[in-house]
Amino acid sequence: MVDRIKIGDIWYVREDTITQDKIKLEPFYSDSWLVENDEVSFEANRIYKSDGTLYDEPLAILYTNKKTKNEDCWDNKVWLEDILKEDKKALKELDTLSKDNQEFFKAFLLFLREKEWL
């Protein structure tokens, strides 16, 4: 039998409320820096565990192409460092960006390095 209640002329089925006791949450939080121009945006996020310590690989950069609405998440720290070292293989993976946007991205990476995020 369904547990129901009538309010006015309408019958309602009782629903259990979800409590934190029933679901184990492992929340995390993040800090972010964002840069954008008319064509692209780059959002860097550092991810923290619920105890306030950084994850082992805490940096992720969300790339958005504003014209196509395509997004990608870049979280390989070695690859990001290789871009700053002008590594040809690493730079080849940025071929979808215009030269100006590649330079824009590199400037953002330098900013993140200055902030000790990279």
Secondary structure, 3 states (H helix, E strand, C coil): CCCEEEECCEEEECCCCCCCCCCCCCCCEEEEEEEECCCEEEEEEEEECCCCCEEEEEEEEEEEECCCCCEEEECCHHHHHHHHCCCHHHHHCCCCCCHHHHHHHHHHHHHHHHCCCC
